[in-house]
Amino acid sequence: MSTDNTPSPLDNAPEEVKLAVDLIYLLESNEIDPKIALEAIKIVQQDLQAKLATSN
């Protein structure tokens, strides 16, 4: 049995790219409608921006 130890291009990617890839995989693997996903992302963005505003 051979193991492929070739590093993935994501290994050295910025954290936000890794997270984006994970989120895309999650949405696609759960067959989430892209329109619904975008609406949900807007809600998440608003929530995170509010958290950043209160932490300053």
C-alpha positions, 0 to 999 in steps of 0.5 A: 500500500502506497501513501501519497504524501504530495502536499496539497496546494492548500497546505500553504494557502491563507486561512481564509482560502482554506475556510472558503474551500471548506465552506464551498465543499459543505454547501455543495456536498449538502446540495444547498441552492446557491441562492439560499447559500448567498442569502445565508452568507449575507446573514453571517456577514452581518453577524460577524461585522456586528461582532467586530464592531462591538469588539473595538 
